[in-house]
């Protein structure tokens, strides 16, 4: 048995680890024999040296074996889930899980919290008063039987090693690493009992994958590893060169999802959630085809549109929130007034670039994300956009309304405003808005 230090050294030097070496290291992390500082060194070595496909499979299996696996075979219906690699304003799961359930799938979704500049599904849902993301296995199964979907956080018994590594990756600048991303995603998804997985791989300045080539490599790797683990998987490469939808911030994103589910328009923003709705419909169609509910993507898209428009998805969403203890009435009721500011265009022209990563960091600085694992999130802070890519603006036109923390200094807010305006590029010539969906990797 190799000691943790020798395993770290071997990977640091660019050598391939054996399956048993990876298994021993991950097992040691789970039982406390590997210290956090050793795990951090391992993460950094993998980040710089990478892993072969065989190593990545071994890492995923070791992380999967570090905890409990759910057997959902007694629950009727095909179990298909979706996962996103993370983006700014990406609240798709909140609409997609109930929508796919309304179409006939069972959606066992084990979601995560924010990583770096990207928001987390669990953080958004916990902005709903009373919502609990920690369900015991029996309640998780009951939710799938009675509601059709459940969005829960990782339990202490599921992929124990991943839970430790996930927290360390967030605070050690090792998030953007394909083997670590694959191991983290698939260990949880296989453990939760899903039979199929649609992966939304974000590409662009607000994504962990900056280039199409890098995103394609992630999609190819995760579909290959998933196949070896017996899970049907499809990766969809989607654009993240601007925030998705018009809101960035935990409660405001929940409210935007409610509007999409109810077919309403936002009362203040000039924007609508066209991109959010379109992406959700497309991902749902892929889930339905993968799960055999639809023979073709076009059939899946049609069914998803019907279930969104007839209120079925909204009904399932309400049932899911209620089942998990949340109060939508409290979430939708007027909040205690907060200080807000309108950040406006400094000149006339067309918005040709939005640095989504920087916008995500601004949300973190406002308190809507974490700088370290122990930080608490303020669900009320955030940005509601009035303009996005391609929009024509005059000097002084509103770009975003910002809800600020209760205690925020004028100098700190001024600094964030400067950073925000630096993240928005306004040019004299309009540029084409990037495609929402780039390609599918099977």
N, C-alpha and C positions, 0 to 999 in steps of 0.2 A: 504493500500500500504506500503510495507516494504522499509525502507530507504536503500541506497546502503551499508552503513556500516553494517547493520544487515544481509543483504544478504551475504556479504563477511564473516561475523562471522559465519553464519549458515553453509556455505560450508567449512570454515576453520575447523569447529568442526566435519566435516564428516557427516553432515546431508543431506538428500535429499531435493533439492529445488523443489518447485512446478512450474508448467508451467507458472503461472502468475508472480511468483517472478523472474523467468528467463526473461520473456518477459519485465517486468518493468525495470529490470536492463539494458538490451540491448537497450530498447527504450530510457532510460536515457542517455546511452552512445552516441546514435545517435543524440539526441537533445541538448547535452551539459550539462545535469543535473548531469551526472556522470563524474568526473574528471579523467584525465589520471592516476593519482596515485591510484585512486580507481580501475580502470580497471586493472592496473598492479597487485594490491593485489588480485583481483578476479581471474586473470589468474594463479597466483601462488597457490591460494587455490585449483583451479581445477586441476592444475598440480599434486599437492601432494595428493589430496583426490579423484580425478577421478569423473566420472559421471555415473549414471545408463543409460541404453538404453533410458528410458523414458525422462530423463534429456537431453540426447544428441539430441533426436528428437526435444524437446522443444527449445534447444539452436539453432539448425539448422533452425527451423521455425522462431524463433525470428530474427535471422540474415537475413534470406530471406525476412521477412516482413519489415525490416528496410530500404528497398530500392525498386526500380522499378523492375518489372518482364517483360521480353520480351516475346511477343506472336509471335511465328514464324509459326503459323499454315497456314498462307497464302502462305508460301514458299513451293513449291512442293519438295518432297523427305524426306527421314528419316534423322533426325538430331541425330548424334552420336558423342560424343567427347571422348577424352582420357585425363587422368590427371596422372602425376607422383608425388609421394611423395617427390621427390627431390634426386638428387645424383650428383656426380662429373663427369663432362663431359657428362651429360645427355642432349643431344640435339635432342632427338627422335622426339619431336613435330614438329620441323622445316621440317622434311621429311614426317612424318606421316600424318599431316593435308592435304597437297596437294595430297599425295598418296591415302588416303581414299576418297578424293573428286574425284580424277581421276577414282576411282572404282565405283562411283555412289552415295556416301553418301553426305550429307550436314554436314559440320563440323564447328559448331559455338564455337570457342575456346576462352575462357576468361582465360588468363594465368597470372602468377605472376612474381615477381622479385625474386632475390636471397634471400634465407633465411639461415642465418648462414654460414656454409661452402659450401652449395649447390648453384649451379648457377641457374639463372632464365631465362625462355624462352624469356620474354620481354627484358631483358638486352641484350641477344644475338641478337635478331632481331633489336634492336636499335643501334647495331654496324654497321648496314647498313645505310649509309647516307640517310637522308630524311624519313626513315621509321617512320610512326606514328602509335602508338598502341592505340591511343585515337580516336575512331570512334564514332560519334553520332549514335543513333539507326537506323536512315534511311540509313546511309552509311553501317552500319553493315549488314542490311538486303539486301542492294544492292550487297554487296560483296558475300553473300551466293547465291543470285540469279545468278549473273554474273560469279563468279569465282568458287563457290562451297565450299569455306572455307574462314575463316578470323581468324587471331590470334590477339586479342586485349587485352588491359589491363583493369582492373576493372574501370568502370566509376564512377563518383561521385554519381550517382543515384542508382547504383547496390550495394546491400548488404553493406550499408553505415557503419554499425557497424563492419563488417568484415574487412573493409579497415583500420579502426583504430586499431582493435585488431591484425591484421596481422603485422602491423608496430611495435607494442609494443612487440609481441612475438619474433620478430627477435632480439631485443636488450635487452630482459629480461630473456633469457635462458629458455623460456617456449614453444619452438617449438615442442619438442618431447612429445606430449600429445594427446592421441587418440581422446577424445571428441572435443578438439580444432581443430585438424586436420580434423575430419569429418565435423564439423560445417563450417569450412572455405571452404573446397572443395565443399561440396554439396550446400551451400547457393549460391555460384557463379554459379555453374553448372546448378542448377534448374532455377536460375534467367536468365541465358543466353538463356534458351529455349530448352535445349537438351532433347531428349527423351531416350537416352541411354548413358551409361558411362562405359568405360573400365578404370580401375584404375591400374596403374603400381606401385605396392608397392615394393620399394627397400629394400633389406635386406643385411646387412653386415656392415663392418667397416666404409664405406662411407655413410651409410644411417642413417636416424633418427630412423629406426627400426633395432636394432642390431641383434635380434634373429628371427628365423623362427616363433617361438611361438607368439612373439609380433606382427610380421607382419601379421600372420594369424588372430590374434584378431582384428587388424585394418581392414583387408579385410572383416571379418565377420560383424563387426559393421557397416561399411559404406554400405555394401550391404543390411543390415537389415533396416537402416535408409532410404536409397534410395528407397527401396520397399514401405515404409510407405509414401513417398513423391511422389510415382507414377512414378519413374524412374527405368528403367531396368539397372542393374549394375552387373559388373563382375570384380573381383579383381585378378590380376596376380602377383604372388610373383617372383621377379627377383633379380639376384645377383648384389651387389654393393660392392664387395671386391677388386675392382680395377676400375680405371676410365673407363667410357664407350667410346669406340672409341680410337683415339690416341691423341686427343687434349683437352686441358683444358684452357679456355680463350674465351672471347666473340666473337671476330672476327675470331679467328682461328677455333672455332667450326662452325661458319657459313660457312667458306671455306670448312671444312670437309663435311658438309651436301651437299654443292654444288657438291663436288666430287662424293659423293654417288649417288646423283640424276642424274649426268651426266655419271656415270659409269667409272670415272677416278680414277687413283691411285695418292697418295700423292707424291710430287716430292722429298721430303727430308726424311720423316720418312721411316724406314724399315717396318713399320706396314701397314696393310690395315684395313678398317673399317668393318671387318667381323662381330664382335659382334654387332655393331651399326645397320648394315643392317639386320642381322638376327632378332634382337629384334623388329625392326620396322615392318618387314614383319609379325612376329607372332602377334603383337598387332593389326595390320591392319586386319588380318584374324579374330581376335576376334570381332573387331568393325563391320566387314562385316556380320558375323554370327549373332551378336546381333541385327543389323539393318535389317536383313532379306534379304540382298543382296546375301548372300551365304548360302546354306542349311547346309553345313558342314565346319569345320575349314579347311580341306584340299582344298576345293573349294575356300575358301577365300584366302588361302595362294597362290594358283595358280594364281588367278586373280591379287593379289597384286604384285607378281613377274612379271607378264606380263606388268602391268602398270608402273612398275619401269623400266623394261628393254626396253620398247618401247618409252621411253621419255615422256609419258603422264604426269607423276608426276612432272617432271622437268618443263614442260610447265605450269602446274597449279601453281607451286611455283613461277615462274617468273611473272605470272599474279597477284598472291596474293601480291607480293612485290611491283609491279608497282601500283596496285590499292590502296595500303596503303602508296604511296608516296615515296617508297624506290628506290634507284638507285643501282642496282647490278653491273653496270659498274664501279661505283666509289668504291664499296666494293671490287671488284675483281682486280682493278688496283693496281699496285705496291705502297706500302705504303712508307712513309718517313722512311729511314733506322733507326732502333733502335738498341741499344746495345743488343747483345745476348751472352749467354754463353752456353756451352755444359757441362752438369753435367754427370759425368762418373762413371762407376762401380769401387768401391774401391778395389775389389778383384774378383777372378774368382769363378764361380759356377752357380747356377740356382736361378732366382728370385722366391722366394716362398711366399713372402708377400708384399703387397703394402698398406700402411695406407692411404686410400683414403680421409678420413676426414682431415688428416694432409695436404695432397696435396691440398685439397680445401681451407684450411686456408692459405696456402702459396700463392695461387692466390689472396685471400683477402688482404694479406700483400703487394702484388705487386701492388694493386690498382684495381684488377679485380673484386672485390666484396665490400661489405659495412661492416664497423664496427658499424656505426650508420646510421639511416634512411636517414639523409641528405647528406651522402657521395656521391660524384660523381664517376662514374666508368670510368676507362681507358680501352677502348675496345681492345687496341692493345697488352696489356701484356698477358702472358700465357705460357703454356708449351706444347710442341709437343713431344710425347713419341716415342722413337726408340725401346724400349723393355718394355714388360709387363710380367704378371705372366706366369711362365713356360719357359721363355726364358733362354738360356744358354749365359753367358757373360764371357768375359775375362777381366782382370784388364785393365781399361782405355777405355772399350767399352762405347759408348754414351748410356745413358738411356733416357735423355730428353734434348731438346734444349729449353732454357728459353729466352723469350723476356722480357726485363726489362723496368721499367719506364724511362722516359727521364732524370729525376733527381733521381739517386739512388746511395747511398754511397756504397763504397766497403765493409765497415764493415757490413752494413745491408744485402747486397747480400751474403756475406760470411756466415752470420748467417742463412739465408734462405737455402743456399746450405747444411749446416750442418743438418738443420732440415729435408730437403728432403732426404738426404742420410740415416738419422735415420729412415725415414718412409719406406725405402726399405730394405727388408731382403733377403740376398743372402746366400744360403746354398749349401752344397756339394751334396745333393740329390734332384732331381726334385720331386715336388709334383703335383698331379693331379690338373688341373685348375677347379675351381668350375663350376657347371652347370650354364648356363645363365638364364634358367627359371626353377623355383622350382615346383610350383603348381598353380592351378586355384581354386579360391574360388567363388562359385556362391551363 
